[in-house]
Each structure stands twice: as C-alpha cells, then as structure tokens.
C-alpha cells in the first residue's frame, strides 16, 4: 500500500510539473501574493522532499465579514437592544460564505491545475487541498525548504508564494506556507527549582484568606476564597459547559486529575472520570502517559488546565479538545502535514459543529511576528465567528512580560529592537488573560531568572502584555488604551505600537499552582494557569445567568470594558518585565500587564444580571 501511495504521489507531482502553473482561463500572470521573513531562531536546512504531502488550507475571501463583525459587537454590547441574542451556525455561515464569483474563480484555478479540493470549512471560506510539495510549488510558484528551529523543531515552509494576479483579491492567505507559528504552552515550570517568595510579600491580614492561601503552593480552596466562588452551587449543568484546548501532543491524564481532586476538591473526583476527550486531526487520545511522554514531560499543560478548571467550576461539565499537527516534521507521502498550524484546524472543526461550550480556554501562543499578518487576521476572523455564536474564547497572555530577554528584535529584515506582542491574545475578538501573585493585595505575577539544578539559567517569568502590531485598538478598548499610552509620557516610545490592540483584558492568579503530573504533586506557574482558572470562574457566571433564564456572556470584552470592570479588583503594583527593562507598569484602570483586574465572582454575577445560588 505504501509503495502505491509513493508511486501515485510521484505521478501526480510529475503531471503538475509538466503542466506548470496555470493562471486559469482568464490567464493572468503570477505575482507574489505574500512574503514573510524567516523568524530568528530558524535556519534553512535543505529542500523539502518533493513527495511529502501537505494539507494546504486556502483562505478564500469572506463574503461579508464586516457585517458579521457588526452583529458580533451588537450581541456583545450590554447597552444594545440585541445584547445576548447570539447567532446560529447557519446565520454565521451565511454572513461569511464567499461570493459565488470568488468560489468560481478559485475552483476554476484549481481545476485548470488538475486539482480537486479534499475538504471545505462549514462556510466554504477555507478550502483544503492535499498535495505533494512538488505540486504545491508549481501551484504557488514557490519553493519549500525544511527549516529547523534552535530547539530542534523542524517544518517545511515557503517564505514567499504567488498567485495569478486576478486571484489576489479573492484569496486572503494560504497555509502552511510562510507561517512559522509555534503553539508554545504558556507555562513556567518550577517543580525542580526552589520556590521564590517575593521579599515584599506579607501574608493576608484576612484570617480566612490567610488560613487557606499558601504563597508557595496555591490550591483550589484559596482560589474559591480569594475570588468568592466558595459555596456557590451550580444549577445549569445540563446546558452550561466549559472546554479547553490541547496542542503539541498534549492530552489530560485522568489518574492525575483524580489524585488532585481527591486531595483538594473531593466532591468533584467524579469529574476526572467523566469529561470527554475529543481528538481532532489525529490528536492524541485518552490514555495513560507513555515512557516517551514522561521523558519529554508531555501533558503537564493539559493536566494543569483540567485541574484548574475542575477545581473551581465543579459541577459544570468539562470537554477536552486535543488537536494534532505537532512536531517533529516527518517527511511522508501518505500522511498529510499540518504541523504548527493547529488553531486553524481546531477552529474550523469547531465552527462545523452545531453547538459548542460557552467558554473555551487556550493556553498556547507565540510571538505575533512569527505569523504573517494575512494569516493572523483570518484566524482572528474565525474566532469572531465563535464569539458571535455566544462563546467566550480566553487565551493566556504570555509569560515573558513585554518580550523574552535577548529576543526583542523585529522580524522585518531591519533587526530593530522592539517589544514582542503575542498572538492569538493580540486578536481583538478574544479575551486575553494575564497573571497575578500574592493575595492581599494581588500584584503582577513575577519570578526572577534563576539557575536550575541542571546548571541552566532560566529567564524571568512575568505576566505577558503589550500592544499588537497587526490589530488596532478596538472601539471597546480605544479610550482605555489611549489613556494608558498618554500617561506613559513617552516611556518606551518606538518599542511598541501606540495604536495597537492592548492586552491582556483581565487577570487571575498565575504563580505556583498546586497540581499533579505522573502521579506526583508539584507546582507550576504561568498565564496558562490563570487562563483556565479565569475560564472556570466565567463559566460559573454563565451558570448563574443560564439558571436565571438569561443567555451566557458570549464575547466578553465589550461587557468587561463597559460594565464588567466594576466586578474586578484593580491591580496596581508590578510591571511586565521583559526585553531587559521593567516593561509596562500596572496602574489604576486598564493596563497591558493585568488588564482590568481580577474577578470578584458575586459582583460579576450581579453586574451580568444573574442570580447567585449558595
């Protein structure tokens, strides 16, 4: 069978090679459609194998995204008469589906090159074709090479690609071509390192809080007490759900979740056995850690996510999504490659479902500049579709403040020193979550650099934040962001985009979470901890709303910036340390390190119009 597939792929590649790229019957010349500099940390190794098959995703221009965006903001604005009247799957698809002209032209181009699509997104705004590298090179008038990252990751990419001129206005992006995005888990692991306690730390004066909150290992009881969810009884478990994403081969381990809940929330142990694990695009399934996974520390992130959510939001049903497409790159003529483009695969699968959970958290991101702007915008527009259907998408804001030390260099060929925003938290249609530490008061999460037991120096961990270089500040945030920039009085001018979308939007605890992995308890830190924790609290707000006969919050940001901020504790101490500087400081009101603040659950419920059930 394998020899047949190899022979078939070679035959197909030869046919396309003989034919050459065909513009279409309109016969316009090929011109470069998109180019992207290879990011720092990557080096070109060799030409990509001609027979290696890639699942190529063609982002066809959407018919009326501006109208979809208008609907999204209207149903998410608490002052609008349509607030909470979220769209159905069919209504969303109708708004974004490409025009007949666009689809006809793209289909004609593919047909003239002897190519039949292998799949479509639900709105047909993404077309998938599975082709060997040699065929794609002809189709896009490009060359694929194998690139290796400094950490050993390997991908096949083409930094520049072309289309017939008449298709430029009908196709937004095609990937994987020039995107070097790597879905990095936003966790900062300290299991083998000594716990660092801030010299300025003082225990809470509140006796109840002091009795349950240990700064060196923070537990669900502390979170429940700190954010006032303790004693709340869920009532909408049949309707309300929360989910979390896994990439890079991660999958939650049930036995570890059982150990965690047995110790810290015994009444919720059953949830470790009950939650479904859905696999997408050959993602990992529901099984125990293998020796190889133990050696590579796989599933620490997935374990953290499910344990953080279950510890705060029980009895709300939890769903795990594990999407394939992780390194290493293995040249294969029979297994299509979608390495390192997991968000698109996942979100298009999600949008094909008639319904999905009201809250979904994701603890993975990468530097915004590793992603071509055209691709970032289209993925962001997919997230807008999810929000329009009534789901809150939460993303961790990053763990390196304004950028990792030694890496704050632009990727535009000029090597300019600049702060490094992250994507997807920079997308204006998602809610980005930063991290705090300590309890009374909470301050920006920070852990200085240290030398581990292995002699390797680890950089500092700080709640990530900044301003996008791709997306401008949205209307709901524009005043907050401009006020913050103005009050900086020129500090860091030239290092960031003053007009950009600022993030994070909100924050929660993110230092030294107690958790279990491979049967052993430890601590783990990161915005990848604060994100699922915040998601669990928002899910409880949804429970209070749905139990009161009201719709869920949906896309959070317009509500947060206009009303919800009154139910948050403002964080005013600390900064987004990174790039060798202190970074953006936390101040009164919104700031690009803790956002609008941390949750006060009863106040959020009251402001949203729900009913508390204790």
C-alpha positions in Angstrom: 0.0 0.0 0.0 2.8 2.4 0.9 4.6 1.8 -2.4 1.3 2.5 -4.3 0.9 5.8 -2.4 4.5 6.8 -3.2 4.0 6.0 -6.8 0.7 7.8 -7.0 2.3 10.9 -5.4 5.2 10.9 -7.8 2.9 10.5 -10.7 0.7 13.5 -9.5 3.8 15.6 -9.0 5.1 14.7 -12.4 1.8 15.7 -14.1 1.8 19.0 -12.4 5.4 19.6 -13.2 4.8 19.0 -16.9 1.8 21.2 -16.9 3.4 24.1 -15.0 1.2 26.6 -13.0 -1.9 27.6 -14.8 -3.3 31.0 -14.0 -6.8 30.0 -15.2 -8.8 30.5 -18.3 -8.6 34.2 -17.6 -4.8 33.7 -18.0 -3.3 36.4 -15.8 0.3 36.3 -14.8 1.5 35.1 -11.4 2.7 37.7 -8.9 3.8 37.4 -5.3 0.8 37.4 -3.0 2.5 37.2 0.3 6.1 37.1 1.8 7.3 36.8 5.4 10.8 36.9 6.8 12.0 33.7 8.4 11.9 34.5 12.2 15.0 34.5 14.3 15.8 31.0 15.7 15.0 29.2 12.4 17.6 28.1 9.8 17.1 26.7 6.4 18.4 23.2 6.1 17.5 21.7 2.7 14.9 21.5 0.0 11.6 19.9 1.2 11.0 16.3 -0.1 9.1 16.5 -3.3 6.7 13.7 -2.4 5.8 15.0 1.1 2.1 15.6 1.2 0.7 18.8 2.8 -2.9 19.6 3.7 -2.9 23.1 2.1 -5.5 25.5 3.6 -6.7 28.2 1.2 -8.3 31.1 3.0 -10.9 32.4 0.5 -12.1 35.9 0.9 -15.2 36.0 3.1 -18.4 37.5 1.6 -19.3 40.0 4.3 -17.1 39.8 7.4 -17.8 43.5 8.2 -21.5 42.6 8.7 -20.5 39.6 10.9 -18.4 41.9 13.0 -21.3 44.3 13.3 -23.5 41.5 14.6 -20.8 40.3 17.0 -20.5 43.7 18.6 -24.2 44.3 18.8 -25.0 41.0 20.6 -22.0 41.5 22.9 -22.7 45.1 23.9 -24.7 45.3 27.1 -26.2 48.6 26.1 -27.5 47.3 22.8 -31.1 46.0 22.4 -29.7 42.9 20.7 -27.4 42.0 23.6 -27.3 38.3 24.2 -29.1 37.4 21.0 -26.3 35.3 19.7 -26.3 34.0 16.1 -26.8 30.4 15.0 -24.3 28.4 13.0 -26.3 28.9 9.8 -26.6 32.7 10.4 -22.8 33.0 10.8 -22.1 30.8 7.8 -24.5 32.9 5.6 -22.6 36.1 6.6 -19.0 34.9 5.9 -19.5 32.5 3.0 -17.6 33.6 -0.1 -19.4 35.1 -3.1 -20.2 32.8 -6.0 -17.7 34.8 -8.1 -14.9 34.2 -5.7 -15.6 30.5 -5.3 -16.0 30.0 -9.1 -12.6 31.7 -9.8 -10.7 29.7 -7.1 -12.3 26.5 -8.3 -11.5 27.3 -11.9 -7.9 27.9 -11.0 -7.7 24.6 -9.1 -9.4 22.7 -11.8 -7.1 24.1 -14.5 -4.2 22.8 -12.5 -5.8 19.3 -12.2 -6.7 19.7 -8.5 -9.8 18.6 -6.7 -10.5 20.0 -3.2 -10.4 17.4 -0.4 -12.5 19.5 2.1 -14.2 22.7 3.0 -14.9 24.6 6.1 -18.6 24.9 7.1 -18.9 28.3 5.4 -16.7 27.3 2.5 -14.4 30.2 3.4 -11.5 27.7 3.7 -10.7 25.1 1.0 -8.4 22.2 1.7 -6.3 20.5 -0.9 -3.9 17.6 -0.2 -0.9 17.7 -2.5 2.8 16.7 -2.6 5.3 19.5 -2.1 6.3 19.5 -5.8 2.7 20.1 -6.9 2.2 22.9 -4.4 5.4 24.5 -5.6 4.0 24.6 -9.1 0.6 25.8 -8.0 2.0 28.7 -5.9 5.2 29.3 -8.0 7.3 28.9 -4.9 9.9 26.6 -3.2 9.5 24.8 0.0 12.5 24.1 2.2 13.0 22.3 5.5 13.6 24.8 8.4 15.0 23.8 11.8 14.3 25.7 15.0 17.0 26.2 17.6 15.1 23.9 19.9 15.1 21.1 17.3 11.6 21.6 15.8 11.5 21.1 12.0 8.9 22.3 9.5 8.6 22.6 5.7 7.9 26.2 4.7 8.0 28.6 1.7 8.6 32.2 2.9 7.2 33.7 -0.4 4.4 32.5 -2.6 2.4 33.7 -5.6 -1.0 33.6 -7.2 -2.4 34.6 -10.6 -3.0 38.3 -10.4 -6.8 38.1 -10.7 -7.0 35.9 -7.6 -5.2 38.3 -5.3 -8.4 40.0 -4.2 -10.2 36.6 -3.8 -7.7 34.7 -1.6 -6.5 36.1 1.7 -4.0 33.6 2.7 -2.7 30.0 2.1 -1.1 27.9 4.8 1.2 26.2 5.7 3.4 28.3 3.5 5.2 31.2 5.3 3.8 31.0 8.9 6.4 29.9 11.4 3.9 30.0 14.3 4.7 27.5 17.1 1.9 26.9 19.6 4.1 27.4 22.7 2.5 26.4 26.0 2.4 29.4 28.3 3.7 27.6 31.4 6.8 28.3 33.5 7.7 25.1 35.3 9.3 25.2 38.8 8.9 21.7 40.0 12.7 21.2 40.4 13.5 24.8 41.3 13.3 26.4 44.7 10.1 28.4 45.3 10.8 32.0 45.1 8.9 34.2 47.6 8.8 37.9 47.0 10.8 39.7 49.7 7.9 42.2 49.9 5.3 39.5 50.5 3.2 39.8 53.6 0.5 37.2 54.5 -3.1 38.3 54.2 -4.5 40.1 57.3 -7.8 38.5 56.5 -7.8 35.4 58.7 -10.0 33.3 56.4 -7.8 34.0 53.4 -4.6 33.5 55.4 -5.8 30.1 56.6 -6.2 28.7 53.0 -3.7 30.6 50.9 -0.1 29.4 50.8 2.0 31.6 48.5 4.3 28.6 47.6 1.5 26.2 46.6 -1.8 27.8 45.7 -4.8 25.5 45.9 -8.5 25.5 44.7 -9.7 26.4 48.2 -7.5 29.5 48.1 -8.9 30.4 44.7 -12.5 29.9 45.8 -12.0 32.1 48.8 -10.0 34.8 47.1 -12.5 35.1 44.2 -15.6 34.4 46.3 -16.9 31.4 44.5 -16.8 29.2 47.6 -20.2 27.8 48.4 -21.8 28.6 45.0 -23.9 25.7 43.8 -24.2 25.1 40.0 -27.7 24.7 38.6 -27.3 24.7 34.8 -25.1 21.6 34.3 -27.4 20.3 31.6 -26.9 23.4 29.5 -23.7 25.1 30.6 -20.2 23.7 29.5 -16.6 24.7 29.5 -13.8 23.3 27.3 -10.0 23.7 27.0 -7.6 23.1 24.1 -4.5 20.9 23.9 -1.9 21.1 21.2 1.7 19.7 20.7 0.7 16.2 21.6 -0.8 17.1 25.0 -3.7 15.2 26.5 -5.0 15.3 30.1 -4.3 12.3 32.3 -7.3 11.2 34.3 -5.4 9.4 37.1 -3.5 12.6 37.9 -6.8 14.6 37.8 -8.3 12.1 40.3 -5.3 12.5 42.6 -5.6 16.3 42.5 -9.3 16.4 43.1 -9.2 13.7 45.8 -6.8 15.9 47.8 -8.2 19.4 47.0 -11.8 19.0 46.0 -13.0 15.5 46.9 -16.7 16.1 46.0 -15.5 16.7 42.4 -13.5 13.5 41.9 -16.1 12.0 39.5 -15.4 14.8 37.0 -12.0 13.4 36.4 -13.6 10.2 35.1 -16.5 11.8 33.2 -15.1 14.5 30.9 -15.0 13.6 27.2 -11.6 13.9 25.4 -12.3 14.8 21.8 -9.5 14.2 19.3 -9.2 16.4 16.1 -6.9 15.9 13.2 -5.3 12.8 14.7 -4.7 14.4 18.0 -3.7 12.2 21.0 -6.5 10.2 22.7 -7.5 9.2 26.2 -4.6 7.1 27.5 -2.0 7.0 30.3 1.4 8.6 29.9 3.8 6.6 27.8 7.5 6.3 28.7 8.4 8.6 25.9 5.8 11.2 27.1 7.2 11.0 30.6 10.7 11.6 29.3 9.6 14.7 27.4 7.3 16.0 30.2 4.3 15.8 27.9 0.8 16.7 29.3 1.9 19.0 32.1 0.0 21.8 30.4 -3.1 19.6 29.8 -3.1 18.4 33.4 -2.8 22.0 34.7 -5.8 23.0 32.5 -8.2 20.3 33.6 -7.2 20.5 37.2 -7.5 24.3 37.4 -11.0 24.2 35.8 -12.3 21.3 37.7 -11.0 22.8 41.0 -13.1 26.0 40.6 -16.1 25.2 38.4 -17.5 21.8 39.5 -20.2 20.6 38.6 -20.0 22.3 35.2 -19.3 19.7 32.5 -15.8 19.9 31.0 -14.7 19.0 27.5 -11.1 18.4 26.3 -10.0 19.1 22.7 -6.7 17.6 21.6 -5.7 18.7 18.1 -2.9 17.0 16.1 -0.3 18.8 13.9 2.6 18.9 16.3 6.3 18.5 15.6 8.5 16.8 14.6 8.3 17.1 10.8 8.4 13.6 9.3 8.5 13.5 5.5 5.8 11.2 4.4 3.9 10.7 1.1 0.9 9.2 2.9 0.4 11.3 6.0 -0.7 14.9 5.2 1.3 17.6 7.2 -0.4 20.4 9.0 2.4 20.9 11.5 2.3 24.0 13.7 -0.9 25.5 12.3 -3.2 24.0 15.0 -5.6 26.9 15.6 -7.0 27.0 12.1 -7.5 23.2 12.1 -9.2 23.4 15.5 -11.4 26.5 15.0 -12.6 25.3 11.6 -13.6 22.0 13.2 -15.3 23.8 16.0 -17.3 26.0 13.6 -18.6 22.9 11.8 -20.3 21.8 15.0 -23.9 22.9 15.5 -23.2 23.8 19.2 -20.2 24.0 21.5 -19.3 25.0 25.1 -20.0 28.6 26.2 -16.4 29.0 27.5 -13.2 27.7 25.8 -9.7 28.4 27.2 -6.4 28.1 25.3 -3.0 28.3 27.0 -0.8 28.4 23.9 0.6 31.3 21.9 3.7 32.6 20.1 5.3 35.8 19.0 2.9 37.7 16.8 5.6 38.3 14.3 6.1 34.6 13.6 2.7 34.7 11.8 2.1 36.5 8.5 -0.4 39.3 9.1 -2.7 37.9 6.5 -2.9 34.6 8.3 -3.3 36.2 11.7 -6.2 38.2 10.5 -8.0 35.3 9.0 -7.6 33.1 12.1 -8.8 36.0 14.2 -11.8 36.3 12.0 -12.6 32.7 12.7 -12.5 33.5 16.4 -15.0 36.3 15.8 -17.4 33.7 14.3 -17.1 31.7 17.5 -17.9 34.8 19.6 -20.9 35.7 17.5 -22.4 32.2 18.4 -22.2 33.0 22.1 -18.9 31.5 23.3 -16.2 33.3 25.3 -12.7 32.5 24.0 -10.0 33.0 26.6 -6.3 33.0 25.7 -3.3 33.2 28.0 -1.3 36.4 27.5 2.3 35.0 27.7 5.0 34.5 30.3 7.7 36.9 29.2 6.3 40.4 30.0 6.9 42.6 27.0 9.2 40.0 25.5 11.9 37.4 26.2 15.4 38.7 27.1 17.7 38.6 24.1 14.9 38.1 21.6 13.3 41.5 21.3 14.2 42.0 17.7 11.9 42.8 14.7 11.3 40.2 12.0 11.1 42.7 9.1 14.7 42.4 8.0 15.7 45.5 9.8 16.5 43.8 13.2 15.0 46.7 15.1 14.8 46.5 18.9 11.2 46.3 19.9 8.8 44.7 22.3 7.2 41.4 21.1 3.4 41.1 21.3 1.9 37.6 21.2 -0.8 36.0 19.0 -3.6 35.0 19.5 -4.0 37.2 22.6 -3.5 40.2 20.4 -6.6 39.3 18.4 -9.4 41.8 19.4 -12.1 39.1 19.3 -10.7 37.0 22.2 -10.2 37.7 25.9 -6.6 37.7 26.9 -5.8 36.6 30.5 -2.7 37.9 32.4 -1.4 36.6 35.8 -1.1 37.8 39.3 0.5 36.6 42.5 0.2 37.2 46.3 -3.2 37.7 47.9 -3.7 40.9 49.9 -3.1 42.7 47.6 -2.6 40.8 44.4 0.3 42.1 42.3 1.7 41.3 38.8 3.0 37.7 38.7 6.8 37.8 38.6 9.6 35.3 39.2 13.2 36.5 38.6 15.6 34.5 36.5 17.4 31.6 38.2 19.9 28.8 37.6 18.3 25.4 37.9 19.7 22.2 39.4 20.9 21.3 35.9 23.1 24.4 35.8 20.9 26.1 33.1 19.8 29.7 33.5 16.1 30.2 33.2 14.8 33.7 32.3 12.3 35.6 34.4 8.6 34.8 34.3 6.3 37.7 34.2 2.7 38.2 33.1 2.8 38.9 29.4 1.3 42.0 27.9 1.6 44.7 25.2 0.2 46.2 22.1 -0.4 44.4 18.8 1.5 45.4 15.6 -1.3 43.9 13.4 -4.6 44.9 15.1 -5.6 48.4 16.1 -7.3 49.1 19.4 -11.0 48.1 19.0 -13.7 50.6 19.9 -14.5 48.9 23.2 -10.9 49.4 24.4 -9.7 52.5 22.4 -10.2 55.1 25.2 -8.6 52.9 27.9 -5.6 52.1 25.7 -5.1 55.7 24.5 -5.3 57.0 28.1 -2.7 54.5 29.2 -0.3 55.4 26.4 -0.7 59.1 27.1 0.1 58.6 30.8 3.3 56.8 29.9 4.6 60.2 28.8 6.9 58.9 26.2 8.2 55.9 28.1 9.2 53.1 25.7 8.4 55.2 22.6 9.5 53.4 19.5 9.4 50.0 21.1 5.6 49.3 20.7 2.7 50.3 18.5 0.8 53.1 20.3 -2.3 52.5 18.2 -2.4 48.7 18.7 -4.9 46.4 20.4 -3.7 46.2 24.0 -3.7 43.0 26.1 -4.4 41.3 28.5 -8.1 42.2 29.3 -8.3 40.5 32.7 -6.1 38.5 35.1 -6.1 35.9 37.8 -3.6 34.0 40.0 -0.7 32.5 38.0 2.1 31.6 40.3 2.8 28.2 41.9 -0.4 26.3 41.2 -0.6 23.0 43.0 -1.1 20.2 40.5 -0.3 16.6 39.8 1.6 15.0 36.9 2.7 11.4 36.5 1.4 10.6 40.0 3.4 13.3 41.7 2.4 16.6 43.2 4.3 19.8 42.3 3.8 23.4 41.4 3.5 25.1 38.0 3.2 28.7 37.0 2.2 30.8 34.0 -0.7 32.6 32.3 -1.5 29.0 31.2 -2.6 28.6 34.8 -4.5 31.9 35.2 -6.4 31.3 31.9 -8.2 28.1 32.7 -8.8 29.4 36.3 -10.5 32.5 34.9 -12.4 30.4 32.4 -13.8 28.4 35.2 -15.0 31.5 37.0 -16.6 32.9 33.9 -18.3 29.6 33.4 -19.8 29.9 36.9 -21.1 33.4 35.9 -22.7 31.7 32.9 -24.3 29.1 35.2 -25.9 31.9 37.3 -27.1 33.6 34.1 -28.5 30.4 32.4 -30.1 29.3 35.7 -31.9 32.7 35.7 -33.2 32.2 32.2 -30.6 34.5 30.6 -28.1 33.9 27.8 -24.4 33.3 28.5 -21.9 36.2 28.4 -20.5 35.2 25.0 -17.7 37.5 23.7 -16.7 39.1 26.9 -14.7 42.2 26.1 -17.4 44.8 25.2 -19.2 43.9 28.5 -15.9 43.9 30.5 -14.8 47.3 29.4 -18.2 49.0 29.8 -19.7 47.3 32.9 -17.9 44.2 34.0 -14.8 46.0 35.2 -16.8 47.1 38.2 -16.7 43.5 39.3 -12.9 43.2 39.1 -10.2 44.1 41.6 -7.8 46.6 40.0 -4.1 45.5 40.2 -1.8 48.5 40.6 1.6 47.0 41.5 4.2 45.4 39.3 5.1 45.5 35.7 5.5 43.4 32.5 9.3 42.8 33.0 11.0 41.8 29.8 13.3 42.8 26.9 15.8 43.9 29.6 13.5 46.6 31.0 10.8 46.9 33.6 8.2 46.9 30.9 4.7 48.4 31.1 3.6 49.1 34.7 0.3 48.2 36.3 -1.7 51.3 37.1 -5.2 52.3 38.2 -7.7 51.2 35.5 -6.7 49.1 32.5 -3.0 48.3 31.8 -1.2 46.0 29.4 0.0 43.6 32.1 -3.1 42.7 34.2 -5.8 44.2 32.1 -8.8 45.5 34.0 -8.1 43.3 37.1 -9.0 40.0 38.8 -12.5 38.6 39.3 -14.9 39.2 42.2 -17.4 36.5 41.4 -20.6 37.8 43.2 -20.1 41.2 41.7 -19.6 39.8 38.2 -22.9 37.9 38.6 -24.7 40.9 39.9 -23.4 43.1 37.0 -24.4 40.5 34.4 -27.9 40.2 35.8 -27.7 36.7 37.1 -28.8 35.1 40.4 -26.4 33.7 43.0 -27.1 30.1 44.3 -25.5 29.3 47.6 
